[in-house]
């Protein structure tokens, strides 16, 4: 794998309190989640049977990852692998059919951003992937296509979903909310009762705010961070 870093040609995906996620879509690629809701179109991006727990949307897991409408909260999901397996053997798949819009080397593995063919306003970012090959902006991916493997014991696997919205600033939404009903049934079999199990609402988070020092969360979160899978 080449160490070449390929930067997205539009506004960069950002992930901290100081640098927020920005919109970069064309008008026809806009989706109003307030009036249109969140479509269910994605599948599993990894082998769920190898995961022990999942962080809740807006939790204090990891680091601050928020958009222009919110701050100091993790608006993505971390997937914590089971201790009994080799984390680097977890396969990573494309959760949607779409186009690669960003491919960039991280401190551990690569991150891949994919724009949905079905809902072009939605882009999904997969982090810490040991890819099976180098990907390029414009590459077409099919849902379920093997992209590589989780990087290993260095870190958890994580995924975020960004939506181009009418504000032209963009919104982050929960990946779990985009899962098809069939895909979510696998979470139900692991003990989940509803998609909301994996989400801290904005109102509840606002009532129980986190404190940040740069991108880092300070101790003191009063809400549950993880959902344990059976």
Secondary structure by P-SEA (a helix, b strand, c coil): cccccccccccccccccccccccccccccccccccccccccccccccccccccccccccccccbbbcccccccccbbbbbcccccccccccccccccccccbbbbcccbbbbbbbbcccccbbbbbcccccccccccccccccccccccccccccccbbbbbbbccccbbbbbbcccccccccaaaaaaacccccccccccaaaaaabbbbbcccccccccccccccccc
